[in-house]
Amino acid sequence: MSNQICRVHLDVLRRKNVLLLISGLDILNDKLSILEQIYNESRQHGARLDSQYELVWVPIMDHSVQWSYTVNEKFKSMQSTMPWFTVYHPSVIEKPVIRFIKEVWHFRNKPILVCSTLKASWFAQMHSI
């Protein structure tokens, strides 16, 4: 399957449960492959499940790390393998958002999943992966 990268409006996530995969660029391939398998299987079992939730990768970068060609290529490579939505580029995630993710959701450079529900207006659960 070829993953096409294109920009979409946030409205595609409206009225859906949203899972945020929050990680750095150092997320292990085995964790990604397990998540990808679950994601793909859920898409094969009917449109009803497909329409209920979406997954979004939120790459958190340490702003003290110099953005280089190597880092950019790693990001693009990871992004191109993901069948779900991704943040367009780590630089669009502003420092107050990163601070919130670290302070409230306790992100400590290990991948976490944060999920929202249609019934709650706030992100309800976090799980380390």
C-alpha positions in Angstrom: 0.0 0.0 0.0 1.3 3.4 -0.9 0.9 6.2 1.6 0.1 9.4 0.0 1.1 12.5 1.9 -1.3 15.4 1.6 -2.6 18.2 3.9 -6.1 18.0 5.2 -8.2 20.3 7.3 -8.9 19.4 11.0 -12.6 19.0 10.1 -11.8 15.4 9.0 -11.5 14.6 12.7 -14.8 16.2 13.7 -17.3 13.8 15.2 -14.7 11.0 15.6 -12.9 9.5 18.4 -9.3 10.6 18.1 -6.2 8.7 19.2 -3.1 10.9 19.5 0.1 9.0 19.1 2.6 11.2 20.9 6.3 10.4 20.5 9.7 11.6 19.4 11.5 10.3 16.3 13.0 7.5 18.3 9.8 5.4 18.4 10.7 1.7 17.9 9.7 0.1 14.6 8.2 -2.9 16.5 5.8 -0.7 18.3 4.8 1.1 15.1 4.3 -2.2 13.3 2.0 -3.5 16.0 0.0 -0.3 16.0 -0.1 -0.3 12.2 -1.4 -3.9 12.2 -4.2 -3.0 14.6 -5.0 0.1 12.6 -5.1 -1.7 9.3 -7.2 -4.6 10.7 -9.7 -2.2 12.1 -10.1 -0.7 8.7 -10.7 -4.0 7.1 -13.6 -4.9 9.4 -16.2 -2.6 8.0 -16.8 1.1 7.4 -18.5 1.5 10.7 -15.3 1.2 12.7 -13.5 3.2 10.1 -15.8 6.2 10.6 -15.7 6.1 14.4 -12.0 6.9 15.1 -8.9 8.3 13.6 -5.2 8.1 14.7 -2.9 11.1 14.5 0.9 11.1 15.1 2.1 14.1 17.0 5.9 14.1 16.8 7.4 16.0 19.8 10.8 17.4 19.2 13.1 18.9 21.7 13.6 22.5 20.5 17.2 22.5 21.7 17.9 19.8 19.0 19.2 21.3 15.8 16.9 20.5 12.8 19.2 19.0 10.2 19.0 17.2 6.9 19.4 13.9 8.7 16.7 14.6 11.3 14.4 15.8 8.5 15.0 12.7 6.4 14.2 10.5 9.5 11.0 12.4 10.1 9.9 12.1 6.4 10.8 8.4 6.4 8.7 7.7 9.5 5.8 9.9 8.3 5.7 8.1 4.9 5.3 4.7 6.5 2.3 5.7 8.7 -1.1 4.9 7.2 -2.8 7.4 9.6 -2.8 11.1 9.9 0.3 12.9 11.1 1.1 16.5 12.1 2.6 18.1 9.0 5.9 19.0 10.6 7.1 19.1 14.2 7.8 22.8 14.0 4.1 23.6 13.8 3.6 22.3 17.4 4.1 25.4 19.5 6.1 25.4 22.8 2.9 25.9 25.0 1.4 22.8 23.4 4.5 20.8 24.1 4.6 22.1 27.7 1.0 21.0 28.1 1.7 17.6 26.7 4.6 17.2 29.1 3.0 18.6 32.2 -0.6 17.4 31.9 -0.2 14.2 30.0 3.3 13.4 31.5 5.0 12.8 28.2 8.6 11.8 29.0 10.0 10.8 25.6 8.3 7.4 25.6 5.4 7.0 23.2 1.9 7.5 24.6 -1.6 7.2 23.2 -4.1 9.8 24.3 -7.7 9.3 23.3 -10.7 11.4 23.1 -14.3 10.2 22.8 -17.3 11.6 21.0 -19.1 12.0 24.3 -16.3 13.9 26.1 -14.9 17.2 25.0 -11.6 16.4 26.7 -9.0 13.8 26.2 -9.9 11.1 28.6 -7.2 8.4 28.8 -3.5 7.9 28.3 -1.6 4.7 27.7 2.1 4.1 27.3 2.9 1.9 24.4 
